[in-house]
Amino acid sequence: MGVFDEAYRRSIDDPVGFWGAASQLIDWTSPPRQVLDTSDLPFVHWFPDGELNTCFNALDRHVEAGRGEVAALIYDSPLTHTVRSYTYSELRDQTAQLAGALRGLGVEKGDTVVIYMPMIPEAVMAMLACARLGAVHSVVFGGFAAPELAARIDDAKPKVVLTASCGIEPTRVVGYKPLLDEAVRLAAHHPDCSVIFQRPQERAALHGTDLDWEETVSAASPVDCVSVRSTDPLYILYTSGTTAGPKGVVRDNGGHAVALAWSMPNVYDVRPGDVYWAASDVGWVVGHSYIVYAPLLAGVTTVLYEGKPVGTPDPGAFWRVIADHQVNTLFCAPTALRAIKKEDPEGEFKRRYDTSCLRALFLAGERLDPPTYEWARHLLSVPVIDHWWQTETGWPIAANCLGIESRPVKPGSPTLPVPGYQVAVFDGSGNSVAPGVDGEIVIRQPLPPGTLTTLYNADERFVEAYFSRFPGVYLTGDGGRFDEDGYLWVMGRVDDVINVAGHRLSTGAIEEVVARHPAVAECAVIGVQDPLKGQVPIGLVVLKAGVDVDPEALRNDLTLAVRESVGAVASFRRVQVVTRLPKTRSGKILRATMRAIADGRAYTVPSTIEDPTALDDVSQVISPEALSAPEGPGT
């Protein structure tokens, strides 16, 4: 067996020994004597008798080790024309001061704090300040609509809300204070106070229990770290809207710190002295794990970027950041790459910058289609690594672990399960299927450290949502297969499987074929109702910038390509060109919403949508009325 195979096998056969060794990456105030407690499955407890502080491990210990003058955080905001760097000493001191302000407002160990902020350094400090006190933070994506913010306030019941006067987007300023005011009005729970960081682009009017951030913090004294139990919650991160109540994923302190500290050198091959950039938002799990906690736990420099992947007027915004800050490893969503590819398919803007410092590009969040993989690989000349994980897991389930042993890349596959994750593919009866056979992707217990421990105040819902279909086995909700080499292929949510005349087909497999067309920048395939076959697929495509193609010729090309790759059984004949696809702010395509439009079902425009007008474009071509029109000739 190779080095990776040995590491993986040990993690499955001897999780206590494997993760016990990994726990040495963390400084404990009381080292754990017990590594794993599985006495109450499906609830798993890692290092249950250990005590630590996550903020100490992210900041103080690096200062005490003599690395206080090393850059911890680089803030780059093309939206405000600001670049600022914070050393580990500076970030520790400002975090300790903010923690002192929170304590002065009555926040103690175990209390909850909602953080509703844009991508500014104070958002990172807010998270770390809560961790310093042993308080539980719940970051809500900045700009969420008031009803969704209210639902999270009611569920988390924060003592304090930390926010900013506004967020900034390329074309507008978004006032946060009016949204927060409306959320507090709607909520049954009322926080003791709100602390507002005033930004010059739009200052907020304060009233009632509102406090000015600068005044409150400057009047406080810094505080030391509070030791907490390994199993105490570090944060709550909500994964759904208000429809059945928000679903708050709970992350513990000890298992989370160990898993993320282990992942940096082993999955990403990143170590102290490196510069790491996760181009996401602190409101999402990627921002929690790989903008804030993992890089700082590992003692590396992390980049906090306030902007979009395609800047104005420079589509080379990402390459500029890499060159300016000497980024060694970039992590972003395939959606960001597709946006860059659409505007600059030949890489003209990339050639303006020296990105030779970049060693690897990691992608996750949406399926990485092979054409985008090939484009990135040729453009950057570095390993392009697809990997797969979820909000619930908090760190990668499957990846090409560059820090252990690089494996050959198969475009479209996130490679192999990461040590700690015993991944299987089940049929509908809960039996493992053979390689090459599609099924539901599951993970056998015990889930490794760092994964969700429960849902906030909802243990029964935790069991029902993740462990009821196949008892004792975590249901990911994604479908896929293993191949003969043990590589995992994730084909999308189980809901994205359509039934065409009795044949179950993955829309992800069809998307792979459509995305290969040289004129296509990005695409989505959804199933629509058909009176004869039950469902048939329709392809929605966005063309590359400057491409002029005859729609009829494109439809014929794609129909033939799907027929050759997937088979005539797919009945793929409908292709519609749209200017943009509706997406969440984290880059996920809203396939479920588009299916609702196509089926004529009622739907609510998510407050998390990046561009609401994209739904208008799509509804014009996939509404029941539009789909009832006769298909064009030659299809």
Number of C-alpha atoms within 10 A of each C-alpha: 7 9 10 21 14 11 17 21 16 17 20 16 11 13 20 18 14 19 24 19 12 14 22 13 17 23 17 21 14 14 17 20 11 14 22 22 16 12 9 8 14 20 18 21 25 29 25 19 18 20 22 24 25 31 30 23 23 28 28 21 19 23 19 10 8 10 18 19 13 20 21 27 26 21 18 23 19 17 16 14 8 10 12 11 19 18 19 25 21 19 23 27 17 18 27 28 23 29 31 25 24 26 20 15 16 12 22 18 17 17 18 26 28 28 27 25 28 25 23 17 19 21 22 22 22 26 28 28 28 33 29 31 27 29 27 28 28 27 26 23 22 25 22 20 17 21 20 23 27 25 22 29 27 20 19 24 19 23 21 23 25 23 26 28 24 26 21 21 14 13 8 8 12 18 19 24 23 15 20 24 14 15 22 20 14 18 21 14 18 19 19 13 16 27 25 26 21 17 13 10 13 17 15 18 12 14 8 7 10 15 16 16 19 13 12 18 21 13 12 18 14 18 19 14 21 19 21 26 21 27 21 19 24 28 26 26 27 26 13 13 17 13 8 7 14 21 22 24 23 24 28 25 27 31 26 28 31 25 24 26 25 21 23 23 17 20 24 23 19 23 17 16 13 17 26 29 24 24 23 27 22 28 24 18 23 26 19 21 21 26 26 24 26 25 29 24 25 26 28 23 27 25 26 28 25 24 22 19 23 19 15 14 7 13 22 22 20 23 21 18 19 23 17 12 17 17 23 21 21 21 22 19 23 24 23 19 20 25 19 23 21 22 20 18 18 12 18 13 18 19 13 12 17 14 20 14 14 21 17 21 21 20 24 21 19 17 24 25 24 17 22 20 22 12 18 20 16 12 15 19 14 15 19 23 25 28 28 24 18 15 19 22 21 22 25 24 22 24 27 29 25 18 16 17 16 15 13 8 15 15 18 21 26 26 26 25 23 24 27 25 23 20 22 20 23 22 14 11 8 15 12 16 17 15 15 14 14 22 24 23 26 25 20 16 18 23 22 26 30 23 23 24 24 24 22 21 13 13 13 10 15 21 19 12 16 20 18 14 15 16 15 17 21 22 19 20 14 17 23 24 24 24 15 10 9 13 20 27 24 26 26 18 17 16 13 20 19 22 19 22 15 11 13 14 20 26 23 22 19 26 22 22 20 28 21 17 16 12 19 21 25 26 22 22 26 24 24 23 18 14 7 9 13 14 21 24 24 22 23 25 23 19 22 21 15 11 12 9 10 8 12 14 12 17 21 16 15 23 23 17 18 22 18 11 13 17 13 13 15 24 19 24 21 20 24 17 18 16 12 18 26 23 21 16 19 21 18 18 19 16 18 13 19 25 20 18 21 24 17 14 12 9 12 7 10 16 17 18 20 17 15 16 13 16 19 12 16 21 18 15 18 25 19 18 13 12 18 10 8 7 11 11 7 10 17
